[in-house]
Amino acid sequence: MKLYLNCFTLRYSAFTVIFSNRSTCLTMSTNIGIIGTGGIARNQLAPALQHVKGARFWSVLSRDKQTAASFANQHGAVAPNNAFDSLAAFLADPALEAVIIATPDALHAPQAIACARAGKHVLLEKPMATTLEDALEINAVCASERVRLAIAYHLRWHAGHQKVAQLLHSGALGDPHYARALWTWKSTDNSNWRAHDELGRWWGLAGVGTHCIDLLRWMLLPTNGEVTKVASVIDKSTFGGPHDETASLSLQFGDSVIADVTTSVKFNALSRFELYCSEAVVICDGTLTTSGGGSISINNEPLEFELLNPYVGEIQNFIDAIDGKARVAVSGAEGAKNIEILLQADS
């Protein structure tokens, strides 16, 4: 909740205009709730919140009230009533200002739309929806309700990736010719909810492939323009389910640059991002991860970068956008383009 001393506020568009008979106002932290208590919320988002300036973990929503209470108390949610199993009750709290949605993919659209209609800003885990229609509706409702919408692609907040992007976009690496992203993990069965239609639409492509697509778009859109072609080969043979097990996608940016994405749930491989330019070869080993680590070389010379928590970076950007200090790094429109590419690849 924000407290202004000797101030009053006027809401206009998505911003707060502050008038005061003093030169300064005291602003408290933005109260953020989390929807979902799974691994990404438990291991990454809630711990990262403790290190975000201007943010305060307020409350949590889970299907089970006891699970919500345990999660809220473990991670220090400070609301007087900090645990809910009802979306309506969770959103009815007037002190709740923003929400991080970290639930299965098929739940994103109804939850994000409900949050926006309740006047709460939304940081939405990827992929933002399972249909393009839902993604566009999320964008439309957030715009009409004048709330911030950001999509959580944490690889943009890896300090090494940021250095590579700066060098590429400044022209220091020359013209890009080709890029490739590989990210896999090994599943022993298809018990993961992403393997089934009830809560998701893609498996490996939703777990990590969507991140790879976003990374490539972040790198190559400024230099080469929009994706003009999408081709794919997808295997679903081992577990016999409806969703991708191993997938290989080829994207063409503009009229020349090809970029490949490979994901799998059938084997472990060192994650790797490669970028081949006219003046440089960039190799990122182990950087497609949740940790912000790995190593990067440019023309066989190591690129030094600070080890930073990328989840802190993505939430900080969200808070700064709410406060009018920054633009959202990954907009709902960009999230919808990612969905469009996933749909083209798996059509």
PALUM-681684 format. One line per 8 residues: number of its first residue (from 1); their letters; for each residue x, y, z of N, C-alpha, C. Coordinates in steps of 0.05 Angstrom, whole numbers. Each point is the difference from the previous one (the first is absolute). Example, Ala and Ser with C-alpha at 12.3 -4.5 7.8 and 13.67 -1.06 7.14 Angstrom:
2
1) AS) 264,-114,156,-18,24,0,18,24,0 | -7,21,-14,16,24,1,-15,22,14 .
// end
This chain:
347
1) MKLYLNCF) 17,-23,0,-17,23,0,18,24,0 | -9,22,-14,16,24,-1,-12,21,19 | 17,13,16,-9,20,19,13,26,-8 | -15,21,-4,10,26,-7,-6,19,24 | 21,14,9,-3,19,22,-6,28,-12 | -23,11,9,-8,27,-10,-3,0,-30 | -10,-22,-11,-3,-2,-29,-28,-9,-7 | -8,5,-24,-23,-14,-10,6,-8,-28 .
9) TLRYSAFT) -13,-20,-10,7,-12,-26,-23,2,-19 | 7,2,-26,-20,0,-21,9,-22,-20 | -18,-19,-5,6,-21,-19,-6,10,-28 | 20,-2,-18,-3,8,-28,15,-20,-17 | -14,-13,-19,12,-21,-16,11,-21,19 | 25,-9,-5,11,-21,17,19,11,21 | 0,26,4,19,13,18,-15,13,23 | 15,5,21,-9,15,23,13,27,0 .
17) VIFSNRST) -16,21,-3,10,27,1,-3,11,28 | 22,9,12,0,7,28,2,30,3 | -19,12,15,1,28,6,6,3,30 | 15,19,8,8,3,28,6,28,7 | -5,8,26,8,26,9,29,-1,10 | 13,-23,-3,28,-3,6,14,-9,-25 | 26,1,0,16,-7,-23,3,-30,-3 | -4,-15,21,4,-29,-1,-23,-15,12 .
25) CLTMSTNI) -3,-25,-8,-20,-18,11,13,-26,9 | -9,-12,21,11,-25,9,-16,-23,-12 | 13,-18,-15,-13,-22,-13,9,-26,13 | -19,-16,8,5,-26,12,1,-21,-23 | 6,-25,8,3,-21,-20,-26,-8,-12 | 1,-10,-25,-23,-11,-14,-6,-28,11 | -24,-5,8,-9,-26,11,-5,-19,-22 | 15,-22,-1,-3,-20,-22,-9,-27,12 .
33) GIIGTGGI) -20,-12,-13,-8,-27,6,9,-19,-21 | 2,-25,8,7,-22,-19,-23,-19,-2 | -7,-7,-25,-19,-21,-5,15,-25,-10 | -2,-21,16,15,-24,-7,23,-5,20 | 2,-25,9,21,-7,19,18,-22,-9 | 2,-3,-27,17,-21,-11,30,7,1 | 16,-16,-14,29,2,2,11,28,-8 | -10,12,-21,10,26,-9,-6,21,21 .
41) ARNQLAPA) -24,-1,11,-7,20,21,16,-5,25 | 2,-25,8,13,-7,25,31,4,-1 | 12,-8,-22,29,0,-1,12,26,-12 | -16,15,-16,11,23,-13,-14,26,6 | -26,1,-4,-14,26,1,-2,10,28 | -10,-16,19,-3,10,27,27,7,13 | 21,-16,-3,26,9,10,11,25,-13 | -5,3,-26,10,24,-14,-14,25,10 .
49) LQHVKGAR) -26,-3,7,-15,23,9,13,14,24 | 14,-15,16,12,11,24,22,20,-7 | 10,-1,-25,22,17,-8,-7,22,-20 | -26,3,-4,-10,20,-20,-6,26,15 | 12,22,-9,-5,26,13,-28,10,-7 | -14,9,20,-27,10,-4,-21,-20,-2 | 6,-26,7,-20,-21,-1,-3,-13,27 | -24,-9,6,-5,-14,26,-18,-24,-6 .
57) FWSVLSRD) 9,-24,8,-16,-24,-3,-24,2,19 | -24,1,-11,-24,6,15,-17,-25,6 | -7,-16,-20,-18,-22,4,3,-21,-21 | -12,-23,4,3,-22,-19,-27,-15,-4 | -4,-9,-24,-24,-16,-7,8,-27,-9 | -12,-21,11,5,-27,-9,-27,-15,0 | 0,-23,-13,-25,-16,0,-7,-10,28 | 21,-3,17,-4,-10,27,8,22,20 .
65) KQTAASFA) -18,6,18,4,21,20,25,-6,18 | 3,-24,8,23,-7,17,26,3,-15 | 0,-8,-26,24,4,-16,7,30,-3 | -21,16,-4,4,29,-3,11,11,26 | -11,-8,23,10,10,25,29,-8,6 | 7,-25,-6,27,-8,4,19,15,-18 | -7,4,-25,16,15,-19,3,29,9 | -22,12,8,1,28,8,17,4,25 .
73) NQHGAVAP) -2,-17,19,16,2,24,30,-6,-5 | 5,-20,-17,28,-7,-6,14,23,-13 | -14,15,-18,13,21,-16,-6,28,10 | -13,2,23,-3,26,13,-21,18,-12 | -22,-10,-10,-22,18,-9,-11,15,24 | -3,26,-3,-4,18,23,-29,9,3 | -18,-7,-18,-28,8,4,-12,-12,25 | -18,15,13,-13,-11,24,-14,-27,-7 .
81) NNAFDSLA) -13,0,-23,-12,-25,-11,16,-7,-25 | 20,-18,3,19,-4,-22,-3,-25,-16 | -21,-17,5,-3,-25,-14,-28,-4,-8 | -4,-8,-26,-27,-3,-11,-2,-25,-17 | -24,-11,-2,-6,-21,-20,-22,9,-18 | -8,25,1,-21,12,-17,12,24,-15 | -2,-1,-27,10,22,-16,-15,25,6 | -26,-1,3,-16,24,5,8,12,27 .
89) AFLADPAL) 3,-16,21,8,11,26,28,12,-1 | 18,-14,-14,28,10,-3,0,27,-13 | -15,4,-21,0,25,-16,-17,22,14 | -17,-8,19,-17,20,13,16,17,20 | 24,-8,7,17,15,18,8,27,-12 | -9,23,10,6,25,-13,30,8,3 | 14,-12,19,28,6,3,18,-15,-19 | -11,-20,-13,15,-15,-21,1,16,-25 .
97) EAVIIATP) 25,5,-10,3,18,-23,9,-14,-25 | 14,-22,2,12,-13,-23,1,-30,6 | 0,-16,-22,-1,-29,3,20,-13,-19 | 14,-20,10,17,-17,-17,-16,-26,-3 | -5,-8,-25,-15,-24,-6,19,-22,-9 | 2,-21,16,19,-22,-5,-15,-27,2 | -21,-3,-16,-17,-23,0,3,-15,-27 | -12,-23,-3,1,-14,-26,-11,18,-23 .
105) DALHAPQA) 10,-5,-23,-4,18,-23,-29,5,-6 | -17,-20,1,-28,2,-8,-16,18,20 | 11,5,23,-13,17,20,7,29,-2 | 20,6,-16,11,27,-1,-22,21,-9 | -14,-7,-21,-19,20,-12,-22,8,20 | -15,-19,11,-21,8,19,11,14,24 | 23,-8,10,11,12,24,10,28,-6 | 14,4,-22,11,26,-7,-23,20,-6 .
113) IACARAGK) -20,-9,-13,-23,17,-6,-14,8,26 | -4,-18,18,-12,6,26,17,20,16 | 26,-3,-1,17,18,14,-2,28,-11 | 1,2,-27,-2,26,-13,-27,14,6 | -21,-15,0,-26,11,5,-3,9,29 | 16,-11,18,1,8,28,19,23,4 | 13,10,-22,18,23,2,28,-7,9 | 8,-26,-2,27,-8,9,18,-2,-24 .
121) HVLLEKPM) 25,10,2,20,-4,-20,8,-29,-1 | 9,-9,-24,4,-29,-4,28,-5,-12 | 15,-17,14,24,-13,-10,-7,-29,-5 | 0,-8,-26,-11,-26,-8,22,-19,-9 | 1,-23,12,20,-20,-8,-5,-9,-29 | 21,-9,-13,-1,-8,-28,-10,-29,-2 | -9,-9,-24,-12,17,-20,-25,13,10 | -7,24,-9,-21,15,12,-28,-12,-3 .
129) ATTLEDAL) -3,-19,-19,-26,-13,-4,5,-25,-17 | -22,-14,-6,2,-24,-17,-14,5,-27 | -12,22,-3,-12,8,-26,7,29,-6 | 1,7,-25,5,27,-8,-24,18,9 | -24,-11,-2,-24,15,7,1,8,30 | 9,-18,17,2,6,28,22,21,5 | 23,-2,-14,21,19,3,-9,28,-7 | -15,2,-22,-9,26,-9,-21,11,19 .
137) EINAVCAS) -17,-17,12,-19,9,19,13,11,26 | 21,-14,9,15,9,23,10,29,-5 | 12,3,-24,11,27,-7,-22,21,0 | -22,-7,-12,-22,19,-3,-11,8,27 | -4,-19,18,-12,6,26,20,16,17 | 25,-7,-1,20,15,16,2,29,-10 | -2,4,-27,0,27,-11,-25,15,8 | -23,-12,-1,-25,14,7,-1,7,29 .
145) ERVRLAIA) 12,-17,17,-1,5,29,24,17,9 | 18,6,-19,23,17,6,18,-11,22 | 6,-26,-3,19,-13,19,24,-9,-17 | 23,-1,14,24,-10,-13,-2,-30,-4 | 10,-9,-23,2,-28,-7,29,-6,-9 | 13,-18,13,27,-9,-8,1,-30,-1 | 16,-10,-19,3,-29,-3,27,-9,10 | 1,-21,15,24,-8,16,19,-17,-17 .
153) YHLRWHAG) 17,12,-15,21,-14,-14,27,8,13 | 8,-16,19,22,8,17,28,0,-14 | 2,-13,-23,26,-1,-13,9,28,-9 | -19,18,-3,7,28,-7,15,14,22 | -1,-11,24,12,12,23,26,-14,9 | 9,-18,-17,27,-12,4,20,21,-8 | 19,7,18,18,22,-5,18,-5,-24 | 7,-25,-5,17,-6,-24,-16,3,-26 .
161) HQKVAQLL) -25,-9,0,-17,4,-23,-4,30,-6 | -3,15,21,-3,29,-4,24,13,-13 | 24,-10,8,25,11,-13,1,-8,-30 | -7,-25,-6,-1,-9,-28,-20,16,-16 | -23,5,11,-21,15,-14,10,29,-5 | 13,12,19,10,27,-4,21,1,-21 | 18,-20,-1,21,0,-20,-12,-5,-28 | -19,-18,-2,-13,-6,-25,-15,24,-11 .
169) HSGALGDP) -16,12,17,-17,22,-9,16,26,-6 | 24,2,12,17,23,-6,16,-4,-26 | 0,-24,-11,15,-6,-24,28,-10,5 | 8,-4,25,27,-8,7,6,-29,-9 | -21,-16,-4,5,-28,-8,-3,-4,-30 | -7,21,-14,-5,-2,-29,-29,-9,-5 | -4,-8,-25,-27,-9,-7,-5,-29,8 | -23,-5,13,-6,-28,7,-7,-17,-24 .
177) HYARALWT) 10,-25,-1,-5,-18,-22,-17,-24,9 | 5,-10,25,-14,-24,9,1,-1,31 | -21,-12,12,-1,-3,29,-13,-27,6 | 7,-11,24,-11,-26,7,-2,-1,31 | -23,-11,9,-4,-4,29,-8,-29,5 | 13,-12,20,-5,-28,8,-6,0,30 | -23,-12,8,-6,-1,28,-18,-25,4 | 9,-18,17,-15,-26,4,0,-7,30 .
185) WKSTDNSN) -17,-19,6,2,-14,26,-11,-29,-4 | 6,-17,19,-8,-28,-4,-23,-7,19 | -22,-9,-11,-23,-9,15,-1,-31,-1 | -7,-12,22,-1,-30,1,-28,-10,-8 | -20,18,1,-27,-7,-8,-15,25,-8 | -26,-2,-6,-15,23,-9,-19,10,21 | 8,-2,26,-17,9,22,-1,30,2 | 19,15,-12,0,29,0,-26,11,-12 .
193) WRAHDELG) -12,20,12,-25,11,-10,3,11,-29 | 24,8,-7,4,11,-27,-3,-21,-21 | 1,-25,7,-2,-22,-19,-28,-6,-9 | -20,14,12,-28,-6,-4,-16,25,-7 | -23,-5,-12,-17,22,-11,-15,15,22 | -4,-11,23,-17,12,20,10,28,9 | 27,2,3,11,25,11,21,13,-18 | 6,-13,-22,20,12,-18,-5,-7,-29 .
201) RWWGLAGV) 18,10,-17,-3,-5,-29,27,-11,-11 | 22,6,13,26,-8,-8,15,-11,24 | 20,-17,-4,16,-11,22,27,14,1 | 20,-11,-15,26,13,0,-1,28,-12 | -17,4,-19,-2,26,-13,-10,21,20 | -18,-8,18,-11,18,20,19,3,24 | 14,-22,7,18,1,22,24,18,-5 | 13,-4,-24,24,15,-5,1,11,-29 .
209) GTHCIDLL) -14,-12,-19,1,9,-27,-9,29,-3 | -21,7,14,-11,27,-2,21,21,9 | 17,-8,20,22,17,9,20,4,-23 | 6,-22,-14,20,1,-22,-10,18,-22 | -26,-2,-7,-12,17,-20,2,29,8 | -6,6,25,2,28,10,29,10,-1 | 19,-17,8,28,8,-1,8,8,-29 | -8,-17,-19,7,5,-28,-13,26,-10 .
217) RWMLLPTN) -25,4,7,-14,24,-9,13,25,12 | 7,-2,26,13,23,13,26,7,-14 | 15,-20,-7,26,4,-13,-3,10,-29 | -18,-12,-16,1,3,-29,-21,20,-11 | -21,6,14,-20,18,-11,12,28,-6 | 16,11,18,11,27,-6,18,1,-24 | 14,-22,-6,19,-1,-22,-12,-10,-26 | -20,-18,1,-9,-13,-24,-30,1,-4 .
225) GEVTKVAS) -15,9,19,-29,2,-4,-15,-25,8 | -26,0,-6,-19,-20,10,5,-28,-12 | -10,-20,15,1,-27,-10,-18,-3,-25 | 11,-9,-22,-16,-2,-25,-6,-29,-7 | 14,-20,11,-6,-28,-6,5,-16,25 | -17,-21,4,3,-19,22,-3,-28,-12 | 20,-18,7,-2,-28,-8,8,-17,24 | -10,-24,1,6,-16,24,-2,-30,-6 .
233) VIDKSTFG) 14,-16,17,-2,-29,1,-5,-6,29 | -22,-15,7,-7,-5,27,-5,-30,4 | 13,-11,21,-4,-29,6,-16,-3,25 | -19,-19,0,-17,-6,24,-1,-30,5 | 21,-15,-8,-2,-29,-2,5,-15,26 | 16,10,18,9,-16,23,-22,-4,20 | -13,21,9,-20,-1,21,-28,-3,-11 | -4,4,-26,-26,-4,-12,-21,20,6 .
241) GPHDETAS) 8,24,10,-20,20,7,-4,20,-22 | -17,20,5,-7,19,-22,21,22,-4 | 19,3,18,18,23,-1,28,-6,-8 | 15,20,-8,27,-3,-10,19,-12,21 | 16,-19,-9,22,-11,17,27,11,-9 | 5,-2,-26,24,14,-12,-11,17,-22 | 10,24,-2,-9,19,-20,23,15,-11 | 1,3,-27,20,17,-13,-14,20,-17 .
249) LSLQFGDS) 4,25,6,-13,22,-15,21,17,-15 | -7,8,-24,16,19,-15,-16,26,-5 | 11,22,8,-12,26,-4,16,17,-19 | -12,13,-19,14,19,-17,-7,28,8 | 20,16,6,-4,28,7,6,18,-24 | -19,16,-8,3,16,-24,2,-18,-24 | 19,6,-18,2,-16,-24,25,-16,-2 | 15,-3,23,25,-14,-2,8,-17,24 .
257) VIADVTTS) -3,11,24,12,-14,24,-17,-23,9 | 12,-23,3,-14,-24,10,9,-5,29 | -20,-7,17,6,-7,27,-14,-26,7 | 13,-18,14,-11,-26,7,-4,-2,30 | -21,-14,8,-6,-6,28,-4,-30,2 | 14,-13,19,-4,-28,6,-6,-4,29 | -22,-13,6,-8,-7,27,-6,-29,2 | 3,-12,24,-8,-28,4,-5,-5,29 .
265) VKFNALSR) -17,-20,5,-4,-9,28,11,-29,2 | 16,-8,-20,9,-28,-1,30,-3,6 | 15,21,2,28,-3,6,11,26,13 | 21,-2,15,13,23,11,23,9,-18 | 1,26,-5,22,11,-15,8,27,13 | 25,7,-2,8,26,9,-14,21,-16 | -15,18,13,-13,21,-15,20,17,-15 | -8,9,-23,20,15,-17,-15,19,-18 .
273) FELYCSEA) 11,24,-2,-9,20,-19,24,9,-16 | -3,-1,-27,21,7,-18,-9,22,-19 | 18,19,-5,-6,22,-18,23,4,-18 | -4,-2,-26,21,3,-20,-4,25,-16 | 19,18,2,-2,26,-13,24,5,-19 | -1,20,-16,22,5,-19,26,7,14 | -1,10,24,25,7,15,4,-16,25 | -17,-18,7,2,-14,26,-15,-26,0 .
281) VVICDGTL) 10,-18,16,-14,-24,8,-5,0,30 | -25,-1,8,-7,2,28,-10,-28,9 | 12,-11,21,-9,-26,11,-7,4,29 | -25,-6,6,-10,2,28,-5,-29,10 | 16,-10,17,-3,-27,11,-12,1,28 | -22,-14,4,-12,-2,26,-14,25,9 | -5,19,-18,-13,25,8,-31,-1,-2 | -10,-20,-14,-29,-4,-2,-8,-16,25 .
289) TTSGGGSI) -4,14,22,-4,-12,26,-15,19,17 | -6,-8,25,-14,18,18,20,16,17 | 25,-6,-1,19,10,20,14,27,-8 | 0,6,-26,16,23,-9,29,-6,-3 | 8,-26,0,27,-8,-3,8,-9,-27 | 20,-18,-2,10,-10,-25,25,16,-9 | 8,-5,-24,24,15,-11,-6,9,-28 | 13,22,-8,-4,12,-27,28,6,-11 .
297) SINNEPLE) 4,-7,-25,24,9,-15,-8,14,-25 | 17,19,-8,-3,14,-26,26,-3,-14 | 0,-13,-23,24,-6,-15,21,-13,18 | -10,-20,16,17,-16,18,12,15,23 | -9,25,4,9,15,24,-23,1,20 | 5,-5,25,-22,0,20,-12,28,3 | -26,0,3,-15,25,5,-6,0,30 | 10,19,15,-5,2,28,-27,13,5 .
305) FELLNPYV) -15,-11,19,-26,12,7,-6,-6,29 | -16,16,12,-7,-3,28,-21,-22,3 | 3,-16,21,-20,-21,6,-23,13,15 | -23,4,-14,-23,13,12,-24,-18,-2 | -18,2,18,-25,-16,0,-18,12,-21 | -6,-14,-22,-17,12,-21,-28,5,8 | -10,-15,20,-28,3,9,-2,26,16 | 20,8,14,0,26,13,-2,22,-22 .
313) GEIQNFID) 15,-3,-22,0,19,-21,-28,3,-13 | -13,-22,-6,-26,1,-13,-21,12,18 | 0,-7,26,-19,12,18,6,29,5 | 25,8,1,7,28,4,-10,17,-23 | 3,-11,-25,-10,15,-23,-30,4,2 | -14,-21,9,-29,2,3,-8,22,20 | 14,0,23,-5,21,20,6,27,-10 | 23,3,-14,8,26,-11,-20,9,-21 .
321) AIDGKARV) -12,-18,-15,-20,7,-20,-26,10,14 | -7,-14,21,-24,9,15,4,28,11 | 25,6,9,6,26,11,6,21,-21 | 0,-7,-25,5,19,-21,30,6,-5 | 17,-17,11,29,4,-2,12,-14,-24 | -14,-18,-12,11,-17,-22,-23,-10,-17 | 7,-9,-24,-19,-14,-17,1,-30,6 | -23,-13,-3,0,-29,3,19,-12,-21 .
329) AVSGAEGA) 18,-18,8,19,-11,-18,-12,-19,-20 | -19,-17,9,-13,-19,-18,-30,5,3 | -12,13,-20,-27,8,0,-19,-23,-6 | -26,4,5,-20,-19,-8,0,-5,-30 | 5,21,-15,1,-3,-29,22,-19,-9 | 23,2,14,22,-18,-6,-6,-28,9 | -14,-2,23,-8,-27,9,-19,-13,-20 | -17,16,-12,-19,-11,-20,14,-9,-25 .
337) KNIEILLQ) 21,14,-9,15,-8,-23,14,-27,5 | 9,-4,25,12,-25,7,-20,-23,-2 | -24,5,9,-22,-20,-3,-5,-6,-29 | 0,20,-16,-5,-3,-29,20,-18,-13 | 26,3,8,21,-17,-11,-3,-29,10 | -6,-3,25,-5,-27,11,-22,-14,-15 | -21,14,-6,-23,-12,-14,8,-7,-29 | 15,17,-13,9,-6,-27,18,-25,0 .
345) ADS) 17,-2,20,19,-22,1,-14,-27,5 | -22,1,15,-14,-25,8,-26,-3,-14 | -3,12,-23,-25,-2,-15,-1,-26,-17 .
// end
